[in-house]
Amino acid sequence: QVQLVESGGGSVQVGGSLILSCVASRISYDCMAWFRQAPGRERELVASADAGSGTLYYSDSVKGRFTISRDYAKRTVYLQVNSLKPGDTALYYCAADWGPCRPNIANFNYWGQGTQVTVSS
């Protein structure tokens, strides 16, 4: 059974940084992405990395502050999160699937359990 395991979350102050990691247990997927879900809100796509085209996608809310990267040898996707704001507080999920990345939650069939990021002022 393929698993996605996230790590790296934590509690930081405004302006702080974290590096989130997600390791796929067996397979390196074409598309790997990070979503987040805050209490009472829908899960939203934050960033994605397409192995085929090399395309990186960022939502407008994180562009310029977050960086997604992949280490194919380690089957790992990272999310460097900088200049954190209270609005970034959420449970961050790693997601993956085959084929090109498409910015739709329904296209992702493999999910991790999430890692919590809490930003305090």
All heavy atoms as an XYZ file, in Angstrom:
922
protein
N       0.846     -1.186      0.000
C       0.000      0.000      0.000
C       0.883      1.238      0.000
O       1.798      1.349      0.800
C      -0.896      0.002      1.236
C      -1.827      1.206      1.285
C      -2.746      1.155      2.495
O      -2.738      0.202      3.254
N      -3.532      2.183      2.670
N       0.584      2.139     -0.920
C       1.372      3.352     -1.013
C       0.923      4.330      0.060
O      -0.261      4.517      0.296
C       1.207      4.004     -2.401
C       1.960      5.322     -2.461
C       1.692      3.058     -3.484
N       1.890      4.957      0.708
C       1.586      5.947      1.728
C       2.314      7.246      1.434
O       3.397      7.245      0.861
C       2.013      5.443      3.107
C       1.206      4.287      3.646
C       1.648      3.902      5.041
O       2.834      3.817      5.313
N       0.689      3.677      5.918
N       1.679      8.322      1.836
C       2.307      9.630      1.812
C       2.407     10.096      3.254
O       1.386     10.148      3.952
C       1.483     10.628      0.994
C       1.246     10.286     -0.479
C       0.315     11.313     -1.122
C       2.566     10.247     -1.236
N       3.593     10.406      3.687
C       3.808     10.774      5.080
C       4.415     12.162      5.154
O       5.530     12.383      4.659
C       4.720      9.760      5.788
C       4.935     10.167      7.245
C       4.141      8.357      5.691
N       3.658     13.073      5.769
C       4.126     14.448      5.917
C       4.843     14.634      7.253
O       4.576     13.917      8.223
C       2.960     15.450      5.855
C       2.108     15.377      4.621
C       0.812     14.639      4.859
O       0.785     13.737      5.730
O      -0.190     14.952      4.179
N       5.712     15.629      7.274
C       6.374     16.043      8.503
C       6.809     17.496      8.360
O       6.770     18.052      7.255
C       7.577     15.148      8.809
O       8.550     15.266      7.780
N       7.215     18.084      9.484
C       7.780     19.427      9.424
C       6.881     20.535      9.910
O       7.319     21.687     10.010
N       5.639     20.236     10.203
C       4.752     21.268     10.712
C       5.159     21.707     12.108
O       6.026     21.104     12.738
N       4.524     22.775     12.571
C       4.826     23.260     13.906
C       4.162     24.588     14.167
O       3.357     25.069     13.370
N       4.509     25.164     15.312
C       3.992     26.468     15.703
C       5.092     27.504     15.574
O       6.184     27.311     16.133
C       3.492     26.418     17.141
O       2.407     25.528     17.265
N       4.806     28.562     14.845
C       5.791     29.615     14.632
C       5.116     30.968     14.805
O       3.888     31.064     14.755
C       6.442     29.533     13.232
C       7.208     28.237     13.073
C       5.392     29.677     12.145
N       5.930     31.988     14.929
C       5.399     33.339     15.016
C       5.309     33.946     13.613
O       5.917     33.450     12.661
C       6.284     34.191     15.919
C       6.239     33.745     17.372
C       6.953     34.714     18.295
O       7.940     35.332     17.915
N       6.444     34.844     19.521
N       4.560     35.017     13.531
C       4.426     35.724     12.262
C       5.809     36.047     11.704
O       6.687     36.499     12.442
C       3.619     37.020     12.451
C       3.684     37.883     11.199
C       2.160     36.703     12.772
N       5.972     35.783     10.423
C       7.244     36.017      9.763
C       8.191     34.834      9.784
O       9.245     34.869      9.133
N       7.819     33.802     10.514
C       8.675     32.626     10.628
C       8.641     31.745      9.387
O       7.913     32.014      8.425
N       9.438     30.681      9.449
C       9.565     29.767      8.319
C       9.532     28.319      8.791
O       9.887     28.020      9.942
C      10.890     30.011      7.587
O      10.961     31.306      7.051
N       9.136     27.454      7.896
C       9.144     26.013      8.121
C       9.450     25.317      6.806
O       9.250     25.900      5.725
C       7.788     25.520      8.638
C       7.345     25.918     10.037
C       5.874     25.569     10.241
C       8.199     25.236     11.102
N       9.907     24.084      6.907
C      10.036     23.235      5.723
C       9.184     22.000      5.948
O       9.443     21.220      6.877
C      11.491     22.825      5.471
C      12.373     24.055      5.251
C      11.569     21.907      4.240
C      13.845     23.722      5.076
N       8.170     21.840      5.114
C       7.319     20.659      5.169
C       7.862     19.621      4.197
O       8.313     19.960      3.098
C       5.883     21.024      4.802
C       5.256     22.217      5.529
C       3.799     22.378      5.131
C       5.394     22.089      7.023
N       7.797     18.366      4.607
C       8.274     17.281      3.766
C       7.186     16.227      3.623
O       6.391     16.018      4.540
C       9.513     16.623      4.381
O      10.561     17.542      4.536
N       7.192     15.570      2.489
C       6.244     14.483      2.241
C       6.975     13.389      1.477
O       7.479     13.628      0.372
C       5.052     14.983      1.448
S       3.955     13.685      0.851
N       6.993     12.207      2.069
C       7.673     11.080      1.455
C       6.643     10.068      0.968
O       5.746      9.677      1.723
C       8.627     10.392      2.453
C       9.337      9.231      1.792
C       9.635     11.387      3.001
N       6.791      9.658     -0.283
C       5.958      8.589     -0.829
C       6.662      7.272     -0.550
O       7.848      7.116     -0.839
C       5.758      8.781     -2.332
N       5.944      6.319     -0.007
C       6.593      5.107      0.488
C       7.157      4.222     -0.617
O       8.152      3.541     -0.417
C       5.607      4.304      1.332
O       4.486      3.932      0.545
N       6.547      4.221     -1.772
C       6.990      3.280     -2.783
C       7.179      3.849     -4.178
O       7.991      3.372     -4.929
C       5.992      2.122     -2.883
C       5.919      1.254     -1.667
C       4.796      0.250     -1.812
N       4.937     -0.528     -3.044
C       3.976     -1.294     -3.526
N       2.812     -1.356     -2.910
N       4.167     -1.980     -4.634
N       6.411      4.851     -4.514
C       6.350      5.261     -5.912
C       6.531      6.770     -6.011
O       6.085      7.518     -5.159
C       4.983      4.895     -6.521
C       4.765      3.390     -6.427
C       4.898      5.340     -7.974
C       3.375      2.962     -6.820
N       7.213      7.203     -7.063
C       7.332      8.632     -7.328
C       6.258      9.007     -8.344
O       6.291      8.555     -9.492
C       8.716      8.982     -7.861
O       8.844     10.365     -8.015
N       5.295      9.796     -7.919
C       4.170     10.153     -8.758
C       4.509     11.239     -9.763
O       5.440     12.002     -9.570
C       3.021     10.641     -7.878
C       2.440      9.575     -6.996
C       2.946      9.364     -5.723
C       1.395      8.767     -7.433
C       2.423      8.373     -4.905
C       0.870      7.786     -6.626
C       1.394      7.596     -5.364
O       0.879      6.621     -4.564
N       3.690     11.323    -10.819
C       3.884     12.391    -11.794
C       3.643     13.752    -11.159
O       4.401     14.691    -11.334
C       2.929     12.220    -12.974
C       3.193     10.953    -13.751
O       4.376     10.595    -13.891
O       2.227     10.319    -14.207
N       2.538     13.855    -10.441
C       2.158     15.120     -9.834
C       2.142     14.983     -8.328
O       1.528     14.066     -7.791
C       0.776     15.562    -10.317
S       0.210     17.109     -9.578
N       2.822     15.857     -7.647
C       2.756     15.938     -6.194
C       2.420     17.369     -5.820
O       2.874     18.311     -6.469
C       4.057     15.483     -5.540
C       4.351     14.009     -5.795
S       5.687     13.340     -4.781
C       4.836     13.102     -3.206
N       1.615     17.501     -4.778
C       1.091     18.819     -4.452
C       0.894     18.958     -2.945
O       0.895     17.974     -2.203
C      -0.237     19.040     -5.162
N       0.728     20.195     -2.543
C       0.376     20.523     -1.167
C      -0.969     21.253     -1.171
O      -1.163     22.208     -1.929
C       1.439     21.406     -0.528
C       2.701     20.697     -0.216
C       3.828     20.621     -0.996
C       2.981     19.943      0.966
N       4.785     19.861     -0.373
C       4.295     19.436      0.842
C       2.274     19.646      2.124
C       4.899     18.654      1.821
C       2.869     18.869      3.094
C       4.166     18.385      2.944
N      -1.849     20.779     -0.312
C      -3.117     21.452     -0.047
C      -3.097     21.889      1.417
O      -2.276     21.431      2.207
C      -4.285     20.490     -0.246
C      -4.614     20.192     -1.678
C      -3.822     19.334     -2.429
C      -5.733     20.743     -2.284
C      -4.133     19.040     -3.759
C      -6.054     20.463     -3.600
C      -5.253     19.604     -4.329
N      -4.035     22.762      1.771
C      -4.209     23.105      3.180
C      -5.687     23.314      3.463
O      -6.472     23.653      2.563
C      -3.403     24.352      3.549
C      -3.897     25.642      2.916
C      -2.971     26.796      3.289
N      -3.412     28.071      2.728
C      -2.717     29.204      2.812
N      -1.544     29.228      3.442
N      -3.194     30.302      2.273
N      -6.023     23.075      4.720
C      -7.407     23.254      5.143
C      -7.425     23.878      6.527
O      -6.906     23.298      7.483
C      -8.156     21.922      5.157
C      -9.642     22.066      5.409
C     -10.400     20.803      5.113
O      -9.851     19.715      5.056
N     -11.702     20.937      4.896
N      -8.025     25.040      6.603
C      -8.199     25.728      7.874
C      -9.572     25.363      8.437
O     -10.479     25.000      7.685
C      -8.082     27.231      7.673
N      -9.746     25.475      9.751
C     -11.039     25.143     10.356
C     -12.179     25.924      9.724
O     -12.094     27.135      9.548
C     -10.842     25.534     11.826
C      -9.376     25.412     12.042
C      -8.743     25.840     10.759
N     -13.219     25.202      9.331
C     -14.385     25.845      8.756
C     -14.245     26.253      7.308
O     -15.152     26.875      6.751
N     -13.124     25.900      6.682
C     -12.905     26.295      5.296
C     -12.669     25.062      4.432
O     -12.338     23.983      4.921
C     -11.714     27.247      5.197
C     -11.882     28.498      6.041
C     -10.834     29.519      5.736
N     -10.971     30.054      4.379
C     -10.226     31.033      3.893
N      -9.285     31.586      4.648
N     -10.398     31.462      2.670
N     -12.822     25.224      3.141
C     -12.587     24.130      2.212
C     -11.088     23.904      2.019
O     -10.282     24.816      2.189
C     -13.237     24.439      0.855
C     -14.742     24.489      0.881
C     -15.342     24.652     -0.492
O     -14.586     24.890     -1.456
O     -16.581     24.547     -0.626
N     -10.763     22.688      1.668
C      -9.369     22.370      1.366
C      -8.986     23.066      0.066
O      -9.727     23.011     -0.924
C      -9.201     20.850      1.228
C      -7.769     20.387      1.252
C      -7.679     18.869      1.330
N      -8.290     18.358      2.559
C      -8.197     17.086      2.936
N      -7.525     16.217      2.182
N      -8.790     16.690      4.034
N      -7.831     23.713      0.067
C      -7.399     24.473     -1.103
C      -6.003     24.053     -1.549
O      -5.146     23.710     -0.731
C      -7.402     25.974     -0.800
C      -6.445     26.399      0.284
C      -6.316     27.912      0.425
O      -6.746     28.646     -0.486
O      -5.754     28.366      1.440
N      -5.798     24.115     -2.852
C      -4.489     23.811     -3.416
C      -3.542     24.973     -3.147
O      -3.862     26.126     -3.433
C      -4.614     23.575     -4.922
C      -3.331     23.334     -5.686
C      -2.618     22.077     -5.196
C      -3.613     23.251     -7.184
N      -2.386     24.652     -2.621
C      -1.372     25.660     -2.314
C      -0.293     25.690     -3.383
O       0.068     26.743     -3.893
C      -0.733     25.382     -0.938
C       0.429     26.327     -0.674
C      -1.776     25.495      0.163
N       0.224     24.507     -3.724
C       1.294     24.425     -4.706
C       1.347     23.019     -5.282
O       0.954     22.057     -4.622
C       2.643     24.774     -4.074
N       1.854     22.908     -6.501
C       2.020     21.595     -7.122
C       3.271     21.587     -7.975
O       3.733     22.646     -8.438
C       0.800     21.219     -7.958
O       0.659     22.087     -9.071
N       3.791     20.367     -8.197
C       5.001     20.191     -8.998
C       4.789     19.019     -9.939
O       4.537     17.894     -9.492
C       6.205     19.948     -8.098
N       4.874     19.294    -11.229
C       4.618     18.308    -12.269
C       5.946     17.737    -12.755
O       6.771     18.464    -13.297
C       3.865     18.979    -13.418
C       3.369     18.003    -14.449
O       4.165     17.154    -14.894
O       2.198     18.083    -14.814
N       6.140     16.427    -12.576
C       7.404     15.803    -12.967
C       7.592     15.796    -14.474
O       8.719     15.883    -14.965
C       7.467     14.383    -12.427
N       6.520     15.672    -15.226
C       6.632     15.571    -16.672
C       7.067     16.864    -17.334
O       8.008     16.900    -18.129
N       6.383     17.953    -16.999
C       6.659     19.241    -17.627
C       7.609     20.113    -16.816
O       8.160     21.083    -17.333
C       5.354     20.004    -17.822
O       4.776     20.345    -16.568
N       7.772     19.766    -15.539
C       8.570     20.612    -14.663
C       7.832     21.838    -14.174
O       8.403     22.694    -13.507
N       6.551     21.926    -14.490
C       5.751     23.097    -14.124
C       5.498     23.140    -12.619
O       5.131     22.137    -12.008
C       4.413     23.083    -14.857
O       4.650     23.099    -16.267
C       3.571     24.295    -14.481
N       5.709     24.309    -12.056
C       5.387     24.561    -10.656
C       4.203     25.523    -10.613
O       4.161     26.500    -11.363
C       6.577     25.172     -9.923
C       7.881     24.380     -9.962
C       8.972     25.147     -9.200
C       7.714     22.997     -9.381
N       3.270     25.226     -9.732
C       2.083     26.075     -9.583
C       2.011     26.555     -8.140
O       2.301     25.797     -7.206
C       0.815     25.294     -9.916
C      -0.447     25.987     -9.440
C      -1.077     26.941    -10.218
C      -0.983     25.697     -8.190
C      -2.212     27.589     -9.771
C      -2.113     26.337     -7.730
C      -2.729     27.276     -8.519
O      -3.851     27.928     -8.070
N       1.590     27.821     -7.974
C       1.367     28.377     -6.637
C       0.043     29.142     -6.638
O      -0.281     29.835     -7.608
C       2.482     29.347     -6.244
C       3.841     28.715     -6.152
C       4.727     28.767     -7.215
C       4.231     28.042     -4.991
C       5.987     28.175     -7.134
C       5.471     27.449     -4.901
C       6.341     27.516     -5.988
O       7.573     26.927     -5.902
N      -0.685     29.023     -5.547
C      -1.877     29.846     -5.419
C      -1.436     31.292     -5.194
O      -0.330     31.567     -4.737
C      -2.733     29.365     -4.249
O      -2.067     29.589     -3.020
N      -2.311     32.205     -5.522
C      -1.976     33.628     -5.385
C      -1.647     33.993     -3.942
O      -0.816     34.868     -3.691
C      -3.133     34.488     -5.880
C      -3.279     34.462     -7.391
O      -2.303     34.075     -8.080
O      -4.370     34.810     -7.883
N      -2.289     33.316     -2.997
C      -2.097     33.669     -1.595
C      -0.715     33.317     -1.062
O      -0.306     33.845     -0.021
C      -3.174     32.990     -0.742
O      -3.084     31.590     -0.859
N       0.016     32.439     -1.733
C       1.326     32.028     -1.231
C       2.465     32.361     -2.193
O       3.638     32.185     -1.855
C       1.366     30.524     -0.908
C       0.226     30.141      0.020
C       1.348     29.679     -2.183
N       2.126     32.842     -3.379
C       3.140     33.121     -4.389
C       4.154     34.119     -3.846
O       3.806     35.146     -3.272
C       2.461     33.665     -5.643
C       3.281     33.569     -6.907
C       2.435     33.946     -8.109
C       1.292     32.976     -8.334
N       0.513     33.300     -9.561
N       5.417     33.785     -4.014
C       6.482     34.642     -3.519
C       6.921     34.326     -2.104
O       7.960     34.805     -1.661
N       6.144     33.527     -1.388
C       6.488     33.174     -0.005
C       6.767     31.686      0.159
O       7.564     31.296      1.003
C       5.355     33.582      0.937
C       5.044     35.056      0.937
C       4.023     35.419      2.024
N       2.743     34.759      1.836
C       2.187     33.940      2.729
N       2.796     33.703      3.869
N       1.011     33.405      2.496
N       6.098     30.859     -0.620
C       6.259     29.411     -0.518
C       7.005     28.903     -1.749
O       6.851     29.435     -2.850
C       4.899     28.716     -0.458
C       4.114     28.946      0.809
C       4.499     29.883      1.759
C       2.975     28.195      1.064
C       3.773     30.082      2.920
C       2.237     28.377      2.220
C       2.632     29.319      3.148
N       7.770     27.830     -1.545
C       8.495     27.197     -2.656
C       8.325     25.692     -2.572
O       8.622     25.087     -1.540
C       9.988     27.543     -2.606
O      10.162     28.966     -2.648
C      10.723     26.916     -3.792
N       7.867     25.099     -3.667
C       7.724     23.639     -3.737
C       8.896     23.075     -4.516
O       9.371     23.677     -5.491
C       6.379     23.235     -4.384
C       6.142     21.729     -4.250
C       6.302     23.690     -5.834
C       4.735     21.297     -4.641
N       9.387     21.927     -4.069
C      10.475     21.270     -4.766
C      10.362     19.769     -4.571
O       9.690     19.309     -3.649
C      11.833     21.774     -4.258
O      11.985     21.504     -2.884
N      11.038     19.033     -5.433
C      10.970     17.579     -5.368
C      12.383     16.993     -5.424
O      13.255     17.488     -6.124
C      10.139     17.018     -6.527
C       8.693     17.424     -6.486
C       7.887     16.823     -7.613
N       7.814     15.363     -7.515
C       6.998     14.617     -8.252
N       6.184     15.190     -9.126
N       7.000     13.311     -8.098
N      12.552     15.907     -4.654
C      13.755     15.098     -4.725
C      13.299     13.728     -5.213
O      12.741     12.936     -4.446
C      14.431     15.005     -3.352
C      15.749     14.245     -3.404
O      15.876     13.306     -4.223
O      16.638     14.574     -2.612
N      13.525     13.455     -6.504
C      12.971     12.237     -7.097
C      13.643     10.984     -6.548
O      13.002      9.950     -6.396
C      13.093     12.302     -8.613
C      12.246     13.390     -9.208
C      12.774     14.636     -9.515
C      10.883     13.182     -9.428
C      11.987     15.648    -10.029
C      10.085     14.181     -9.943
C      10.644     15.415    -10.243
O       9.863     16.413    -10.742
N      14.893     11.065     -6.236
C      15.603      9.911     -5.690
C      15.042      9.509     -4.339
O      15.009      8.321     -4.003
C      17.093     10.216     -5.579
N      14.574     10.492     -3.595
C      14.034     10.220     -2.258
C      12.512     10.125     -2.267
O      11.901      9.946     -1.218
C      14.471     11.326     -1.286
C      15.974     11.382     -1.066
C      16.333     12.472     -0.073
C      17.827     12.510      0.187
N      18.204     13.580      1.136
N      11.892     10.281     -3.445
C      10.427     10.239     -3.578
C       9.779     11.237     -2.616
O       8.784     10.929     -1.955
C       9.898      8.834     -3.333
C      10.463      7.787     -4.298
C       9.737      6.462     -4.139
N       9.750      6.002     -2.765
C      10.762      5.340     -2.214
N      11.834      5.090     -2.928
N      10.690      4.931     -0.961
N      10.361     12.401     -2.528
C       9.950     13.399     -1.534
C       9.607     14.720     -2.217
O      10.271     15.136     -3.162
C      11.083     13.627     -0.526
O      11.365     12.385      0.136
C      10.689     14.664      0.511
N       8.563     15.365     -1.697
C       8.230     16.720     -2.099
C       8.322     17.611     -0.868
O       7.932     17.199      0.230
C       6.827     16.798     -2.745
C       5.735     16.363     -1.786
C       6.553     18.201     -3.275
N       8.888     18.784     -1.057
C       9.072     19.738      0.029
C       8.231     20.984     -0.219
O       7.932     21.338     -1.365
C      10.537     20.159      0.132
C      11.502     19.033      0.340
C      12.187     18.469     -0.736
C      11.735     18.519      1.616
C      13.077     17.423     -0.554
C      12.620     17.480      1.809
C      13.290     16.935      0.725
O      14.165     15.902      0.916
N       7.885     21.637      0.860
C       7.262     22.949      0.763
C       7.963     23.862      1.758
O       7.810     23.705      2.964
C       5.762     22.901      1.058
C       5.020     24.200      0.789
C       4.986     24.510     -0.710
C       3.596     24.165      1.358
N       8.766     24.773      1.226
C       9.406     25.781      2.051
C       8.405     26.915      2.233
O       7.960     27.510      1.242
C      10.673     26.293      1.362
C      11.319     27.490      2.033
C      12.144     27.129      3.244
O      12.974     26.238      3.201
N      11.914     27.828      4.356
N       8.061     27.190      3.487
C       7.064     28.230      3.764
C       7.743     29.342      4.535
O       8.275     29.127      5.612
C       5.841     27.665      4.514
C       5.127     26.648      3.648
C       6.211     27.030      5.833
N       7.763     30.525      3.936
C       8.423     31.690      4.524
C       7.424     32.808      4.762
O       6.307     32.791      4.241
C       9.520     32.199      3.583
C      10.622     31.204      3.353
O      10.979     30.434      4.234
N      11.180     31.225      2.139
N       7.850     33.782      5.554
C       7.027     34.969      5.823
C       5.611     34.583      6.215
O       4.626     35.114      5.693
C       7.006     35.881      4.584
O       8.310     36.238      4.187
N       5.529     33.651      7.166
C       4.230     33.098      7.523
C       3.323     34.141      8.170
O       3.788     35.024      8.913
C       4.406     31.897      8.454
C       4.858     30.614      7.732
C       5.393     29.598      8.729
C       3.698     30.035      6.946
N       2.045     34.015      7.877
C       1.010     34.914      8.394
C      -0.007     34.085      9.174
O      -0.133     32.878      8.941
C       0.300     35.608      7.234
C       1.205     36.310      6.246
C       0.406     36.827      5.056
C       1.288     37.493      4.024
N       0.503     37.976      2.860
N      -0.783     34.729     10.058
C      -1.825     33.968     10.765
C      -2.787     33.262      9.811
O      -3.271     32.177     10.113
C      -2.528     35.050     11.589
C      -1.462     36.061     11.845
C      -0.645     36.101     10.575
N      -3.026     33.840      8.664
C      -3.915     33.223      7.678
C      -3.365     31.959      7.048
O      -4.095     31.253      6.355
N      -2.096     31.674      7.295
C      -1.513     30.421      6.797
C      -1.757     29.255      7.747
O      -1.417     28.114      7.419
C      -0.005     30.585      6.604
C       0.348     31.591      5.520
O      -0.307     31.576      4.457
O       1.291     32.393      5.740
N      -2.318     29.531      8.909
C      -2.613     28.474      9.870
C      -3.602     27.487      9.277
O      -4.690     27.865      8.840
C      -3.180     29.071     11.165
O      -2.178     29.884     11.786
C      -3.611     27.973     12.119
N      -3.207     26.226      9.233
C      -4.039     25.189      8.610
C      -3.380     23.838      8.783
O      -2.210     23.741      9.173
C      -4.226     25.479      7.117
N      -4.124     22.815      8.452
C      -3.572     21.474      8.323
C      -3.128     21.324      6.873
O      -3.936     21.515      5.959
C      -4.626     20.427      8.681
C      -4.165     18.987      8.828
C      -3.104     18.862      9.921
C      -5.356     18.092      9.164
N      -1.852     21.053      6.680
C      -1.287     20.959      5.349
C      -1.204     19.499      4.924
O      -0.625     18.670      5.629
C       0.100     21.600      5.324
C       0.041     23.106      5.291
C      -0.381     23.830      6.422
C       0.375     23.821      4.150
C      -0.465     25.210      6.398
C       0.304     25.211      4.118
C      -0.121     25.892      5.245
O      -0.202     27.262      5.214
N      -1.774     19.210      3.758
C      -1.818     17.855      3.243
C      -0.949     17.709      1.996
O      -0.946     18.576      1.119
C      -3.240     17.480      2.835
C      -4.231     17.392      3.957
C      -5.007     18.483      4.331
C      -4.417     16.194      4.650
C      -5.931     18.397      5.351
C      -5.346     16.090      5.672
C      -6.092     17.189      6.019
O      -7.013     17.089      7.028
N      -0.274     16.604      1.921
C       0.420     16.211      0.711
C      -0.543     15.368     -0.127
O      -1.275     14.539      0.420
C       1.655     15.399      1.091
S       2.561     14.704     -0.283
N      -0.515     15.574     -1.431
C      -1.368     14.805     -2.335
C      -0.576     14.433     -3.572
O       0.378     15.133     -3.949
C      -2.607     15.609     -2.719
N      -0.978     13.355     -4.224
C      -0.240     12.891     -5.389
C      -1.157     12.124     -6.329
O      -2.212     11.624     -5.930
C       0.923     11.995     -4.945
N      -0.735     12.068     -7.565
C      -1.439     11.229     -8.537
C      -0.625     11.128     -9.813
O       0.412     11.787     -9.962
C      -2.837     11.785     -8.829
C      -3.846     10.672     -9.040
O      -3.478      9.700     -9.750
O      -4.958     10.768     -8.520
N      -1.109     10.298    -10.705
C      -0.469     10.095    -11.990
C      -0.955     11.122    -12.995
O      -2.024     11.692    -12.839
C      -0.779      8.689    -12.502
C      -0.358      7.634    -11.537
C      -1.167      6.848    -10.785
C       0.982      7.275    -11.178
N      -0.425      6.014     -9.991
C       0.902      6.248    -10.223
C       2.246      7.706    -11.596
C       2.031      5.643     -9.681
C       3.367      7.115    -11.057
C       3.256      6.100    -10.118
N      -0.169     11.317    -14.030
C      -0.554     12.247    -15.064
C      -0.195     13.672    -14.708
O       0.320     13.943    -13.610
N      -0.446     14.596    -15.626
C      -0.089     15.998    -15.381
C      -0.902     16.594    -14.239
O      -2.034     16.188    -13.985
C      -0.421     16.683    -16.711
C      -1.430     15.803    -17.350
C      -1.090     14.404    -16.935
N      -0.294     17.568    -13.585
C      -0.984     18.234    -12.491
C      -2.170     19.044    -13.017
O      -2.045     19.780    -13.999
C      -0.027     19.201    -11.774
S       1.221     18.410    -10.744
N      -3.281     18.892    -12.359
C      -4.469     19.677    -12.654
C      -4.970     20.262    -11.339
O      -5.070     19.547    -10.351
C      -5.539     18.807    -13.311
C      -5.173     18.377    -14.715
C      -6.060     17.247    -15.199
N      -5.804     16.013    -14.490
C      -6.472     14.888    -14.708
N      -7.448     14.859    -15.606
N      -6.177     13.798    -14.032
N      -5.294     21.569    -11.338
C      -5.610     22.265    -10.082
C      -7.018     21.966     -9.578
O      -7.835     22.871     -9.397
C      -5.444     23.739    -10.454
C      -5.797     23.773    -11.905
C      -5.287     22.485    -12.491
N      -7.295     20.697     -9.344
C      -8.623     20.298     -8.902
C      -8.469     19.178     -7.889
O      -7.843     18.166     -8.175
C      -9.451     19.830    -10.097
C     -10.892     19.572     -9.715
O     -11.182     19.073     -8.636
N     -11.807     19.917    -10.600
N      -9.049     19.383     -6.719
C      -8.863     18.409     -5.650
C      -9.350     17.024     -6.052
O      -8.812     16.011     -5.606
C      -9.581     18.904     -4.377
C      -9.215     18.063     -3.175
C     -11.086     18.947     -4.590
C      -9.714     18.622     -1.858
N     -10.324     16.948     -6.937
C     -10.885     15.654     -7.341
C      -9.892     14.830     -8.149
O     -10.078     13.623     -8.308
C     -12.152     15.866     -8.152
N      -8.843     15.459     -8.665
C      -7.869     14.749     -9.483
C      -6.796     14.053     -8.662
O      -5.938     13.384     -9.229
C      -7.209     15.710    -10.464
C      -8.202     16.246    -11.479
O      -9.037     15.508    -11.986
N      -8.122     17.523    -11.762
N      -6.821     14.223     -7.376
C      -5.795     13.634     -6.516
C      -6.386     12.464     -5.744
O      -7.318     12.619     -4.969
C      -5.240     14.688     -5.555
C      -4.423     15.745     -6.249
C      -5.022     16.880     -6.761
C      -3.047     15.591     -6.393
C      -4.273     17.848     -7.419
C      -2.288     16.558     -7.029
C      -2.905     17.684     -7.548
N      -5.837     11.291     -5.970
C      -6.359     10.076     -5.347
C      -5.555      9.594     -4.145
O      -5.982      8.675     -3.455
C      -6.426      8.950     -6.381
C      -7.512      9.197     -7.410
O      -8.688      9.284     -7.064
N      -7.123      9.339     -8.660
N      -4.398     10.191     -3.926
C      -3.532      9.738     -2.844
C      -3.239     10.916     -1.921
O      -2.798     11.981     -2.383
C      -2.233      9.154     -3.404
C      -2.500      8.039     -4.392
C      -2.463      8.271     -5.751
C      -2.818      6.757     -3.940
C      -2.729      7.269     -6.659
C      -3.086      5.748     -4.838
C      -3.045      6.005     -6.200
O      -3.312      5.007     -7.088
N      -3.463     10.668     -0.627
C      -3.359     11.739      0.352
C      -2.598     11.299      1.579
O      -2.680     10.136      1.985
C      -4.760     12.185      0.791
C      -5.536     12.845     -0.285
C      -6.313     12.243     -1.229
C      -5.613     14.246     -0.542
N      -6.870     13.188     -2.068
C      -6.447     14.429     -1.660
C      -5.042     15.376      0.051
C      -6.737     15.686     -2.188
C      -5.335     16.633     -0.464
C      -6.172     16.776     -1.571
N      -1.865     12.241      2.176
C      -1.281     12.000      3.478
C      -2.257     12.366      4.571
O      -3.388     12.785      4.307
N      -1.797     12.243      5.824
C      -2.663     12.509      6.967
C      -2.636     13.976      7.396
O      -3.485     14.405      8.180
C      -2.241     11.627      8.147
C      -2.475     10.148      7.895
C      -3.931      9.849      7.636
O      -4.806     10.208      8.418
N      -4.228      9.197      6.516
N      -1.667     14.715      6.900
C      -1.600     16.138      7.205
C      -0.605     16.466      8.299
O      -0.309     15.633      9.166
N      -0.084     17.678      8.227
C       0.797     18.200      9.260
C       0.340     19.626      9.579
O       0.080     20.413      8.675
C       2.280     18.153      8.805
O       3.128     18.558      9.873
C       2.554     19.028      7.592
N       0.230     19.909     10.870
C      -0.356     21.171     11.309
C       0.669     22.300     11.294
O       1.787     22.148     11.795
C      -0.933     21.029     12.720
C      -1.536     22.295     13.295
C      -2.814     22.708     12.570
O      -3.627     21.858     12.194
N      -3.004     24.009     12.394
N       0.264     23.420     10.731
C       1.057     24.645     10.791
C       0.217     25.691     11.508
O      -0.907     25.976     11.100
C       1.433     25.146      9.381
C       2.093     26.524      9.464
C       2.365     24.150      8.696
N       0.764     26.232     12.578
C       0.066     27.248     13.356
C       0.943     28.487     13.451
O       2.104     28.398     13.862
C      -0.254     26.742     14.766
O      -1.042     25.550     14.666
C      -1.025     27.790     15.560
N       0.393     29.620     13.036
C       1.139     30.874     13.038
C       0.484     31.824     14.021
O      -0.701     32.128     13.909
C       1.166     31.508     11.642
C       2.043     32.762     11.649
C       1.670     30.504     10.608
N       1.252     32.291     14.976
C       0.713     33.187     16.003
C       1.360     34.562     15.902
O       2.506     34.704     15.494
C       0.939     32.596     17.385
O       2.317     32.387     17.602
N       0.589     35.568     16.297
C       1.095     36.942     16.248
C       1.651     37.376     17.587
O       1.526     36.670     18.584
C      -0.029     37.892     15.825
O      -1.122     37.760     16.695
